[in-house]
């Protein structure tokens, strides 16, 4: 029987396909980006309790938000305002100024979690195991480090600046890659981490401390199909290049963890979710070292909502669908705004 109840209106904020985006191949939105949005719309259409409109015109977005004042915003603009990842926090900040309810973490959490070195320091202070790390400012000489090492930008998103050459085995390789990143991203701080050679895991969390946090099934990155000569990492090509072996040959599977290890990771995620002021949903990435000790790699305050992203895989492992993931995100956010 069809319900006569009015549908709750949701305005979905997305990146602007009209504008350049330096994090994407060729500096523009791709066919895959277009497909992701189409699949998002199909999944949201399965949520009968809601109606959706889509906002992606950043040229007029701020004016439209101020004058139309949507009832509730599903903030899926992970590209940043005007597709500038440095402005990813600006849209939630503007929504707060306008007192418009929205989903996801606020500007403080998004801004802080973009700084991988800062997150590592907070995690270490709260007893979370982390890799050894050196922080390098633009133009700074490479200090003495241990090898193998993992060199990556401190603040970029979407694995920009991460490629097989990010794993270095001696000082010559390290200097060469630091110089390369200096040319490609001249203003970027870098981190040089102890390379963790063991299994890689992701943990998704949905909810809020006040109403309860739910950990999704832990996901393990399955590198078994990858050419053994290639480093085990999720590089830029794994997210942007359908021809890359990191796109075609890397899979995900349900992690098989000992109960004590699962409990420890769960405790870390709960602690960091609250300490970093995360909201509604987040993703925590871990990796084991050669001795099997699991350490935090990074925290994503605004993780991918796409149908083939890690969160969607986790919900699928629990018997759900992409639409179920989206519904749970909306419900977690709406619980913070009972009067919306």
C-alpha positions as CSV (number, residue, x, y, z in Angstrom):
1,X,0.0,0.0,0.0
2,X,1.3,3.4,-0.9
3,X,1.9,5.8,2.0
4,X,0.2,9.2,1.9
5,X,2.9,10.7,4.1
6,X,4.9,13.5,2.4
7,X,8.4,12.6,1.6
8,X,11.2,14.3,3.5
9,X,13.1,16.7,1.1
10,X,16.8,16.2,0.9
11,X,19.2,18.5,-1.1
12,X,22.3,16.6,-2.3
13,X,25.5,18.7,-2.6
14,X,28.0,17.4,-5.2
15,X,31.1,18.5,-7.0
16,X,30.7,20.7,-10.0
17,X,31.4,18.8,-13.3
18,X,31.7,22.2,-15.2
19,X,34.8,23.3,-13.3
20,X,38.4,22.0,-13.4
21,X,39.5,19.6,-10.7
22,X,43.3,19.1,-10.4
23,X,42.8,15.8,-8.4
24,X,41.3,14.1,-11.5
25,X,43.1,12.8,-14.6
26,X,43.3,15.5,-17.2
27,X,42.1,18.0,-14.5
28,X,38.4,17.4,-15.3
29,X,35.5,15.2,-14.2
30,X,35.7,11.8,-16.0
31,X,33.2,9.4,-17.4
32,X,33.6,7.4,-14.2
33,X,32.6,10.4,-12.1
34,X,29.5,10.8,-14.3
35,X,28.6,7.1,-13.8
36,X,29.1,7.4,-10.0
37,X,26.5,10.2,-9.8
38,X,24.0,8.3,-12.0
39,X,24.4,5.3,-9.7
40,X,24.0,7.5,-6.6
41,X,20.7,8.9,-8.0
42,X,19.4,5.4,-8.7
43,X,20.3,4.2,-5.2
44,X,18.7,7.3,-3.5
45,X,15.6,6.8,-5.6
46,X,15.1,3.5,-3.7
47,X,14.6,5.4,-0.5
48,X,10.8,5.9,-0.5
49,X,10.7,8.1,2.5
50,X,12.7,10.9,0.8
51,X,12.7,13.1,-2.2
52,X,15.9,14.4,-3.6
53,X,17.2,17.4,-5.6
54,X,20.8,17.7,-6.7
55,X,22.9,20.9,-6.4
56,X,26.2,20.9,-8.3
57,X,26.4,24.5,-9.8
58,X,29.1,26.0,-7.6
59,X,29.0,29.3,-9.5
60,X,25.6,30.0,-7.9
61,X,25.7,27.6,-5.0
62,X,26.2,30.0,-2.1
63,X,23.5,32.3,-3.3
64,X,21.1,29.4,-3.8
65,X,21.7,28.0,-0.4
66,X,21.1,31.4,1.3
67,X,17.9,32.2,-0.6
68,X,16.3,28.7,-1.1
69,X,17.4,27.4,2.3
70,X,17.0,23.7,1.9
71,X,15.4,21.8,4.8
72,X,18.2,19.3,5.0
73,X,21.5,18.8,3.0
74,X,23.2,15.6,2.2
75,X,26.8,16.8,1.9
76,X,28.4,14.6,-0.7
77,X,30.7,17.3,-2.0
78,X,34.0,15.6,-1.3
79,X,35.7,17.6,-4.1
80,X,35.6,20.8,-2.1
81,X,33.9,24.1,-3.0
82,X,34.6,24.8,-6.7
83,X,36.4,21.5,-6.8
84,X,39.2,22.8,-4.6
85,X,40.0,20.1,-2.0
86,X,41.5,22.8,0.2
87,X,38.0,24.2,0.5
88,X,36.3,20.9,1.4
89,X,35.5,22.3,4.8
90,X,34.1,25.6,3.5
91,X,30.6,24.2,2.5
92,X,29.8,22.7,5.9
93,X,31.1,26.0,7.5
94,X,28.7,28.0,5.3
95,X,25.8,25.6,6.1
96,X,26.5,26.2,9.7
97,X,26.4,29.9,9.3
98,X,23.1,29.6,7.6
99,X,21.9,27.1,10.3
100,X,20.9,24.6,7.6
101,X,21.0,21.0,8.9
102,X,23.4,18.8,7.0
103,X,25.0,15.3,7.0
104,X,28.6,14.5,7.8
105,X,31.4,16.0,9.8
106,X,31.8,19.7,10.4
107,X,34.4,22.0,9.2
108,X,36.7,21.5,12.2
109,X,36.9,17.7,11.8
110,X,37.3,17.9,8.0
111,X,40.0,20.4,8.2
112,X,42.0,18.6,10.9
113,X,41.6,15.1,9.3
114,X,43.1,16.5,6.1
115,X,46.4,16.9,8.0
116,X,47.7,13.3,8.2
117,X,50.6,14.2,10.5
118,X,48.3,16.0,13.0
119,X,45.9,13.0,13.1
120,X,48.8,10.7,13.7
121,X,50.0,12.8,16.6
122,X,46.5,12.9,18.2
123,X,46.1,9.1,17.7
124,X,49.5,8.4,19.3
125,X,48.6,10.6,22.3
126,X,45.5,8.5,22.8
127,X,47.4,5.2,22.7
128,X,46.7,4.2,19.1
129,X,49.5,2.4,17.4
130,X,50.9,4.5,14.5
131,X,53.9,4.1,12.1
132,X,57.1,6.0,12.7
133,X,57.1,9.1,10.7
134,X,59.1,12.2,9.6
135,X,57.4,15.5,8.5
136,X,59.0,17.5,5.7
137,X,58.1,21.0,4.7
138,X,58.5,22.3,1.1
139,X,62.2,22.8,0.3
140,X,63.4,21.0,3.4
141,X,66.2,18.5,3.0
142,X,65.4,14.9,3.5
143,X,66.5,13.8,7.0
144,X,67.9,10.4,7.9
145,X,65.1,7.8,7.7
146,X,64.7,4.1,7.8
147,X,64.0,2.0,4.7
148,X,61.8,0.9,3.1
149,X,59.7,4.1,3.5
150,X,56.4,5.4,2.2
151,X,56.5,9.0,1.0
152,X,53.3,10.9,0.4
153,X,51.7,14.4,0.6
154,X,50.5,15.3,4.0
155,X,47.2,17.0,2.9
156,X,46.1,15.8,-0.5
157,X,43.0,13.8,-1.1
158,X,42.1,10.9,-3.4
159,X,45.7,9.4,-3.2
160,X,47.0,12.3,-5.3
161,X,50.8,12.0,-5.2
162,X,50.8,8.3,-4.3
163,X,52.2,5.9,-6.9
164,X,54.4,2.8,-6.9
165,X,57.5,5.0,-6.6
166,X,56.2,6.3,-3.3
167,X,57.7,3.2,-1.7
168,X,61.5,3.9,-1.6
169,X,64.3,1.5,-0.5
170,X,67.3,3.8,-0.2
171,X,68.3,7.5,0.0
172,X,68.7,7.9,-3.7
173,X,65.1,6.8,-4.4
174,X,63.8,8.9,-1.5
175,X,65.5,12.1,-2.7
176,X,64.3,11.5,-6.2
177,X,60.7,11.1,-5.2
178,X,60.8,14.0,-2.8
179,X,62.1,16.2,-5.6
180,X,59.4,14.9,-8.0
181,X,56.6,15.7,-5.5
182,X,58.2,19.1,-5.0
183,X,57.8,19.8,-8.7
184,X,54.3,18.4,-9.0
185,X,53.0,19.8,-5.7
186,X,55.4,22.7,-4.8
187,X,53.5,23.9,-1.8
188,X,52.8,20.5,-0.3
189,X,54.1,19.3,3.1
190,X,55.2,15.6,2.9
191,X,55.3,12.8,5.4
192,X,57.8,9.9,5.2
193,X,56.5,6.9,7.0
194,X,57.8,3.6,8.1
195,X,56.5,1.3,5.3
196,X,54.1,-1.2,6.8
197,X,54.4,-4.4,4.7
198,X,51.5,-6.4,6.2
199,X,47.8,-6.6,5.6
200,X,45.7,-3.5,5.0
201,X,42.3,-2.9,6.6
202,X,39.6,-0.3,6.6
203,X,37.0,0.2,9.3
204,X,33.7,2.1,8.6
205,X,31.8,3.7,11.4
206,X,28.2,5.0,11.2
207,X,26.3,7.0,13.9
208,X,27.3,9.4,16.6
209,X,28.5,9.1,20.2
210,X,25.2,10.4,21.7
211,X,23.0,7.9,19.8
212,X,25.5,5.0,19.4
213,X,28.3,4.1,16.9
214,X,28.1,1.1,14.7
215,X,31.2,-0.5,13.2
216,X,30.7,-2.0,9.8
217,X,32.4,-5.3,8.9
218,X,36.2,-4.7,8.7
219,X,37.4,-4.7,5.1
220,X,40.8,-6.2,4.0
221,X,42.5,-5.0,0.8
222,X,43.1,-8.1,-1.2
223,X,46.4,-7.7,-3.2
224,X,46.6,-11.4,-4.2
225,X,45.7,-10.7,-7.8
226,X,48.3,-8.0,-8.2
227,X,51.6,-8.6,-10.0
228,X,54.0,-9.5,-7.2
229,X,56.6,-7.1,-8.6
230,X,54.3,-4.1,-7.8
231,X,54.2,-2.5,-4.3
232,X,51.1,-3.3,-2.2
233,X,49.4,0.1,-1.9
234,X,46.2,1.9,-3.1
235,X,47.8,4.5,-5.4
236,X,46.2,7.3,-7.4
237,X,45.6,4.9,-10.3
238,X,43.4,2.7,-8.1
239,X,40.9,5.5,-7.9
240,X,41.2,7.2,-11.3
241,X,42.6,4.9,-14.0
242,X,40.5,1.9,-15.2
243,X,43.6,0.6,-17.0
244,X,45.7,0.5,-13.9
245,X,46.5,-2.9,-12.4
246,X,45.7,-1.2,-9.0
247,X,42.1,-0.7,-10.4
248,X,41.7,-4.0,-12.2
249,X,43.6,-6.5,-9.9
250,X,43.0,-5.2,-6.4
251,X,39.9,-6.5,-4.6
252,X,38.3,-6.2,-1.1
253,X,37.3,-9.0,1.2
254,X,36.0,-9.4,4.8
255,X,38.9,-9.3,7.2
256,X,39.5,-12.4,9.4
257,X,40.7,-10.8,12.7
258,X,41.2,-12.3,16.1
259,X,38.5,-11.1,18.6
260,X,41.1,-9.3,20.7
261,X,42.5,-7.4,17.7
262,X,39.0,-6.5,16.5
263,X,38.1,-5.2,20.0
264,X,41.3,-3.1,20.1
265,X,40.6,-1.6,16.7
266,X,37.0,-0.9,17.7
267,X,38.2,0.9,20.8
268,X,40.6,3.0,18.8
269,X,37.9,4.0,16.3
270,X,35.4,5.0,19.0
271,X,38.1,7.1,20.8
272,X,39.2,8.9,17.6
273,X,35.6,9.4,16.3
274,X,34.8,11.3,19.4
275,X,38.2,13.1,19.9
276,X,38.3,14.3,16.2
277,X,34.7,15.5,16.4
278,X,33.6,13.2,13.6
279,X,29.9,13.0,12.8
280,X,27.5,10.5,11.2
281,X,30.1,8.4,9.3
282,X,33.8,8.1,8.9
283,X,36.5,5.6,7.7
284,X,39.7,4.5,9.5
285,X,42.5,2.9,7.5
286,X,45.0,0.6,9.2
287,X,47.9,-1.5,8.1
288,X,50.1,-4.2,9.8
289,X,53.8,-4.0,10.0
290,X,56.1,-6.9,9.3
291,X,55.5,-8.3,12.8
292,X,51.7,-8.2,12.4
293,X,51.2,-5.1,14.6
294,X,48.3,-3.1,13.2
295,X,48.8,0.6,13.0
296,X,46.6,3.6,12.0
297,X,47.4,5.0,8.6
298,X,44.8,7.8,8.3
299,X,41.3,8.9,9.2
300,X,38.8,10.0,6.5
301,X,36.2,12.4,7.8
302,X,34.3,12.6,4.5
303,X,34.8,9.2,2.9
304,X,33.6,8.1,-0.5
305,X,29.8,7.6,-0.9
306,X,30.1,5.9,-4.3
307,X,28.7,2.4,-5.1
308,X,32.1,0.8,-5.3
309,X,33.8,2.6,-2.4
310,X,35.0,0.9,0.7
311,X,32.0,1.9,2.8
312,X,29.6,0.4,0.2
313,X,31.7,-2.8,0.2
314,X,31.4,-3.0,4.0
315,X,27.6,-2.6,4.0
316,X,27.4,-5.3,1.3
317,X,29.4,-7.6,3.5
318,X,26.7,-7.1,6.2
319,X,24.0,-8.0,3.7
320,X,23.0,-4.5,2.7
321,X,23.1,-2.4,-0.5
322,X,24.4,0.9,-1.7
323,X,20.9,2.3,-0.9
324,X,21.2,0.9,2.6
325,X,24.5,2.8,3.2
326,X,23.0,6.1,2.0
327,X,19.8,5.6,4.2
328,X,21.9,4.9,7.3
329,X,24.0,8.1,6.7
330,X,20.9,10.2,6.3
331,X,19.3,8.6,9.4
332,X,22.4,9.2,11.5
333,X,22.5,12.8,10.5
334,X,18.8,13.4,10.9
335,X,19.0,12.1,14.5
336,X,21.1,15.1,15.3
337,X,18.3,17.4,14.0
338,X,15.0,16.1,15.4
339,X,13.2,19.3,14.5
340,X,14.3,19.5,10.9
